[in-house]
């Protein structure tokens, strides 16, 4: 496969994630859409890195995966807490929370 095919796949995945962020009301689905966007960037970095024969894109992609894993760990903890308190993960319900 050529570099263009990988970059087109990356762009398609990124826009799917962007549409998911803009359209979702469920907080869990919002985090899934963010993960899709991060993985789309990873596909692009790895494809360009392989095309040029340089490992820097793959190393940078590894760090993005590490940041995404820590984001998921923190986000899941918050989601469990919000679900126990409010019984819903709807963004409109969370926005109405009072301190």
Backbone as JSON Lines, residues from 0, in Angstrom:
{"i":0,"aa":"X","n":[0.84,-1.19,0.0],"ca":[0.0,0.0,0.0],"c":[0.88,1.25,0.0]}
{"i":1,"aa":"X","n":[0.37,2.28,-0.6],"ca":[1.15,3.51,-0.69],"c":[0.9,4.39,0.54]}
{"i":2,"aa":"X","n":[1.73,5.42,0.64],"ca":[1.6,6.37,1.75],"c":[0.25,7.08,1.68]}
{"i":3,"aa":"X","n":[-0.2,7.39,0.47],"ca":[-1.47,8.09,0.31],"c":[-2.64,7.29,0.88]}
{"i":4,"aa":"X","n":[-2.62,5.99,0.72],"ca":[-3.71,5.15,1.24],"c":[-3.75,5.21,2.76]}
{"i":5,"aa":"X","n":[-2.59,5.17,3.4],"ca":[-2.55,5.25,4.85],"c":[-2.99,6.62,5.35]}
{"i":6,"aa":"X","n":[-2.58,7.67,4.64],"ca":[-2.96,9.01,5.06],"c":[-4.46,9.26,4.85]}
{"i":7,"aa":"X","n":[-5.02,8.7,3.78],"ca":[-6.46,8.82,3.58],"c":[-7.21,8.08,4.67]}
{"i":8,"aa":"X","n":[-6.74,6.89,5.04],"ca":[-7.35,6.16,6.15],"c":[-7.26,6.97,7.44]}
{"i":9,"aa":"X","n":[-6.13,7.59,7.66],"ca":[-5.94,8.41,8.86],"c":[-6.91,9.58,8.89]}
{"i":10,"aa":"X","n":[-7.08,10.25,7.76],"ca":[-8.0,11.39,7.69],"c":[-9.44,10.93,7.9]}
{"i":11,"aa":"X","n":[-9.82,9.82,7.31],"ca":[-11.18,9.31,7.48],"c":[-11.45,8.97,8.94]}
{"i":12,"aa":"X","n":[-10.5,8.3,9.6],"ca":[-10.67,7.97,11.01],"c":[-10.74,9.23,11.87]}
{"i":13,"aa":"X","n":[-9.93,10.23,11.53],"ca":[-9.94,11.47,12.29],"c":[-11.29,12.16,12.19]}
{"i":14,"aa":"X","n":[-11.85,12.21,10.99],"ca":[-13.15,12.87,10.83],"c":[-14.28,12.07,11.45]}
{"i":15,"aa":"X","n":[-14.18,10.75,11.48],"ca":[-15.17,9.95,12.2],"c":[-15.13,10.29,13.69]}
{"i":16,"aa":"X","n":[-13.92,10.41,14.24],"ca":[-13.79,10.79,15.63],"c":[-14.28,12.2,15.9]}
{"i":17,"aa":"X","n":[-14.01,13.12,14.97],"ca":[-14.48,14.5,15.13],"c":[-15.99,14.59,15.09]}
{"i":18,"aa":"X","n":[-16.61,13.86,14.19],"ca":[-18.07,13.82,14.14],"c":[-18.62,13.2,15.42]}
{"i":19,"aa":"X","n":[-17.94,12.18,15.93],"ca":[-18.36,11.56,17.18],"c":[-18.28,12.53,18.35]}
{"i":20,"aa":"X","n":[-17.27,13.38,18.39],"ca":[-17.16,14.36,19.46],"c":[-18.25,15.42,19.35]}
{"i":21,"aa":"X","n":[-18.53,15.84,18.14],"ca":[-19.52,16.9,17.95],"c":[-20.96,16.43,18.15]}
{"i":22,"aa":"X","n":[-21.24,15.15,17.92],"ca":[-22.61,14.67,17.93],"c":[-23.02,13.91,19.2]}
{"i":23,"aa":"X","n":[-22.1,13.44,19.97],"ca":[-22.43,12.58,21.11],"c":[-22.86,13.37,22.33]}
{"i":24,"aa":"X","n":[-23.82,12.81,23.05],"ca":[-24.24,13.38,24.32],"c":[-23.8,12.5,25.49]}
{"i":25,"aa":"X","n":[-23.41,11.27,25.2],"ca":[-22.96,10.35,26.23],"c":[-21.46,10.55,26.44]}
{"i":26,"aa":"X","n":[-21.06,10.7,27.67],"ca":[-19.66,10.99,27.98],"c":[-18.74,9.82,27.62]}
{"i":27,"aa":"X","n":[-19.19,8.61,27.76],"ca":[-18.38,7.45,27.42],"c":[-18.11,7.42,25.91]}
{"i":28,"aa":"X","n":[-19.12,7.7,25.12],"ca":[-18.93,7.73,23.67],"c":[-18.03,8.89,23.25]}
{"i":29,"aa":"X","n":[-18.04,9.96,24.02],"ca":[-17.16,11.09,23.75],"c":[-15.7,10.67,23.93]}
{"i":30,"aa":"X","n":[-15.42,9.89,24.95],"ca":[-14.06,9.4,25.16],"c":[-13.66,8.4,24.07]}
{"i":31,"aa":"X","n":[-14.59,7.58,23.61],"ca":[-14.28,6.66,22.51],"c":[-13.94,7.43,21.24]}
{"i":32,"aa":"X","n":[-14.68,8.51,20.97],"ca":[-14.4,9.31,19.78],"c":[-13.02,9.97,19.89]}
{"i":33,"aa":"X","n":[-12.65,10.39,21.09],"ca":[-11.32,10.96,21.29],"c":[-10.24,9.93,21.02]}
{"i":34,"aa":"X","n":[-10.47,8.72,21.45],"ca":[-9.5,7.64,21.2],"c":[-9.37,7.36,19.7]}
{"i":35,"aa":"X","n":[-10.47,7.41,18.97],"ca":[-10.41,7.2,17.53],"c":[-9.56,8.29,16.88]}
{"i":36,"aa":"X","n":[-9.72,9.53,17.34],"ca":[-8.92,10.62,16.79],"c":[-7.43,10.43,17.1]}
{"i":37,"aa":"X","n":[-7.11,10.03,18.32],"ca":[-5.71,9.8,18.67],"c":[-5.1,8.66,17.85]}
{"i":38,"aa":"X","n":[-5.88,7.61,17.63],"ca":[-5.38,6.5,16.83],"c":[-5.22,6.88,15.36]}
{"i":39,"aa":"X","n":[-6.07,7.78,14.88],"ca":[-5.91,8.26,13.5],"c":[-4.59,9.01,13.34]}
{"i":40,"aa":"X","n":[-4.25,9.82,14.32],"ca":[-2.97,10.53,14.28],"c":[-1.82,9.54,14.35]}
{"i":41,"aa":"X","n":[-1.97,8.5,15.16],"ca":[-0.93,7.47,15.25],"c":[-0.71,6.78,13.91]}
{"i":42,"aa":"X","n":[-1.79,6.46,13.21],"ca":[-1.65,5.81,11.9],"c":[-0.88,6.71,10.95]}
{"i":43,"aa":"X","n":[-1.19,7.99,10.98],"ca":[-0.47,8.94,10.12],"c":[1.0,9.03,10.47]}
{"i":44,"aa":"X","n":[1.31,9.13,11.76],"ca":[2.71,9.22,12.17],"c":[3.5,7.97,11.79]}
{"i":45,"aa":"X","n":[2.93,6.81,12.0],"ca":[3.63,5.56,11.69],"c":[3.81,5.4,10.19]}
{"i":46,"aa":"X","n":[2.81,5.77,9.41],"ca":[2.92,5.65,7.95],"c":[4.0,6.58,7.41]}
{"i":47,"aa":"X","n":[4.02,7.81,7.87],"ca":[5.05,8.75,7.41],"c":[6.43,8.31,7.88]}
{"i":48,"aa":"X","n":[6.49,7.8,9.09],"ca":[7.77,7.32,9.63],"c":[8.31,6.16,8.79]}
{"i":49,"aa":"X","n":[7.45,5.23,8.42],"ca":[7.89,4.1,7.6],"c":[8.28,4.56,6.21]}
{"i":50,"aa":"X","n":[7.55,5.51,5.66],"ca":[7.83,6.01,4.32],"c":[9.21,6.66,4.24]}
{"i":51,"aa":"X","n":[9.56,7.43,5.26],"ca":[10.86,8.1,5.26],"c":[11.97,7.28,5.91]}
{"i":52,"aa":"X","n":[11.66,6.14,6.48],"ca":[12.68,5.29,7.09],"c":[13.23,5.84,8.39]}
{"i":53,"aa":"X","n":[12.44,6.64,9.08],"ca":[12.86,7.26,10.33],"c":[11.97,6.75,11.45]}
{"i":54,"aa":"X","n":[12.56,6.48,12.6],"ca":[11.79,5.94,13.72],"c":[11.14,7.0,14.6]}
{"i":55,"aa":"X","n":[11.36,8.26,14.34],"ca":[10.85,9.29,15.24],"c":[9.33,9.33,15.27]}
{"i":56,"aa":"X","n":[8.67,9.09,14.15],"ca":[7.21,9.06,14.13],"c":[6.65,7.9,14.94]}
{"i":57,"aa":"X","n":[7.33,6.77,14.89],"ca":[6.88,5.61,15.65],"c":[7.09,5.82,17.15]}
{"i":58,"aa":"X","n":[8.18,6.47,17.52],"ca":[8.43,6.77,18.93],"c":[7.41,7.77,19.45]}
{"i":59,"aa":"X","n":[7.12,8.79,18.65],"ca":[6.13,9.78,19.03],"c":[4.75,9.13,19.16]}
{"i":60,"aa":"X","n":[4.46,8.2,18.29],"ca":[3.2,7.46,18.36],"c":[3.11,6.64,19.64]}
{"i":61,"aa":"X","n":[4.23,6.07,20.06],"ca":[4.26,5.32,21.31],"c":[3.92,6.22,22.5]}
{"i":62,"aa":"X","n":[4.42,7.44,22.51],"ca":[4.11,8.37,23.59],"c":[2.64,8.8,23.56]}
{"i":63,"aa":"X","n":[2.07,8.93,22.37],"ca":[0.64,9.25,22.27],"c":[-0.19,8.11,22.84]}
{"i":64,"aa":"X","n":[0.21,6.89,22.59],"ca":[-0.51,5.73,23.15],"c":[-0.42,5.74,24.67]}
{"i":65,"aa":"X","n":[0.74,6.09,25.21],"ca":[0.89,6.15,26.67],"c":[0.0,7.24,27.28]}
{"i":66,"aa":"X","n":[-0.07,8.4,26.64],"ca":[-0.94,9.47,27.13],"c":[-2.4,9.07,27.02]}
{"i":67,"aa":"X","n":[-2.76,8.41,25.94],"ca":[-4.14,7.95,25.77],"c":[-4.52,6.92,26.83]}
{"i":68,"aa":"X","n":[-3.6,6.05,27.18],"ca":[-3.89,5.05,28.21],"c":[-4.1,5.71,29.57]}
{"i":69,"aa":"X","n":[-3.3,6.71,29.88],"ca":[-3.5,7.4,31.16],"c":[-4.8,8.2,31.15]}
{"i":70,"aa":"X","n":[-5.14,8.76,30.01],"ca":[-6.42,9.49,29.9],"c":[-7.59,8.54,30.13]}
{"i":71,"aa":"X","n":[-7.52,7.36,29.59],"ca":[-8.6,6.4,29.76],"c":[-8.72,5.98,31.22]}
{"i":72,"aa":"X","n":[-7.61,5.77,31.88],"ca":[-7.65,5.36,33.28],"c":[-8.31,6.42,34.16]}
{"i":73,"aa":"X","n":[-7.94,7.67,33.96],"ca":[-8.54,8.75,34.74],"c":[-10.0,8.95,34.36]}
{"i":74,"aa":"X","n":[-10.28,8.91,33.07],"ca":[-11.65,9.14,32.61],"c":[-12.6,8.05,33.1]}
{"i":75,"aa":"X","n":[-12.17,6.81,33.09],"ca":[-13.05,5.74,33.57],"c":[-13.35,5.88,35.06]}
{"i":76,"aa":"X","n":[-12.35,6.32,35.82],"ca":[-12.6,6.57,37.24],"c":[-13.63,7.67,37.45]}
{"i":77,"aa":"X","n":[-13.5,8.74,36.68],"ca":[-14.48,9.83,36.77],"c":[-15.86,9.4,36.3]}
{"i":78,"aa":"X","n":[-15.9,8.6,35.24],"ca":[-17.2,8.13,34.74],"c":[-17.92,7.26,35.76]}
{"i":79,"aa":"X","n":[-17.18,6.4,36.42],"ca":[-17.79,5.55,37.44],"c":[-18.32,6.4,38.59]}
{"i":80,"aa":"X","n":[-17.56,7.4,38.99],"ca":[-18.0,8.3,40.06],"c":[-19.25,9.07,39.65]}
{"i":81,"aa":"X","n":[-19.27,9.64,38.44],"ca":[-20.44,10.39,37.99],"c":[-21.66,9.5,37.83]}
{"i":82,"aa":"X","n":[-21.45,8.26,37.37],"ca":[-22.59,7.35,37.2],"c":[-23.17,6.96,38.55]}
{"i":83,"aa":"X","n":[-22.31,6.75,39.54],"ca":[-22.81,6.41,40.88],"c":[-23.57,7.57,41.5]}
{"i":84,"aa":"X","n":[-23.1,8.8,41.25],"ca":[-23.77,9.97,41.82],"c":[-25.06,10.31,41.1]}
{"i":85,"aa":"X","n":[-25.03,10.32,39.78],"ca":[-26.17,10.82,39.03],"c":[-27.01,9.77,38.35]}
{"i":86,"aa":"X","n":[-26.48,8.59,38.15],"ca":[-27.22,7.54,37.49],"c":[-27.26,7.68,35.97]}
{"i":87,"aa":"X","n":[-26.5,8.61,35.42],"ca":[-26.5,8.83,33.98],"c":[-25.15,9.39,33.56]}
{"i":88,"aa":"X","n":[-24.81,9.13,32.3],"ca":[-23.6,9.69,31.73],"c":[-23.91,10.7,30.63]}
{"i":89,"aa":"X","n":[-25.14,11.21,30.64],"ca":[-25.57,12.19,29.66],"c":[-24.9,13.53,29.97]}
{"i":90,"aa":"X","n":[-24.34,14.18,28.96],"ca":[-23.63,15.43,29.17],"c":[-24.55,16.54,29.68]}
{"i":91,"aa":"X","n":[-25.81,16.54,29.25],"ca":[-26.75,17.56,29.73],"c":[-27.02,17.41,31.21]}
{"i":92,"aa":"X","n":[-27.11,16.18,31.7],"ca":[-27.33,15.95,33.12],"c":[-26.12,16.34,33.95]}
{"i":93,"aa":"X","n":[-24.93,16.09,33.44],"ca":[-23.71,16.44,34.16],"c":[-23.54,17.95,34.23]}
{"i":94,"aa":"X","n":[-23.94,18.65,33.17],"ca":[-23.83,20.11,33.15],"c":[-24.76,20.76,34.18]}
{"i":95,"aa":"X","n":[-25.81,20.08,34.59],"ca":[-26.76,20.61,35.56],"c":[-26.36,20.34,37.0]}
{"i":96,"aa":"X","n":[-25.22,19.65,37.21],"ca":[-24.8,19.33,38.58],"c":[-24.49,20.59,39.37]}
{"i":97,"aa":"X","n":[-24.86,20.57,40.6],"ca":[-24.58,21.7,41.49],"c":[-23.61,21.25,42.56]}
{"i":98,"aa":"X","n":[-22.7,22.14,42.94],"ca":[-21.65,21.79,43.89],"c":[-21.99,22.0,45.3]}
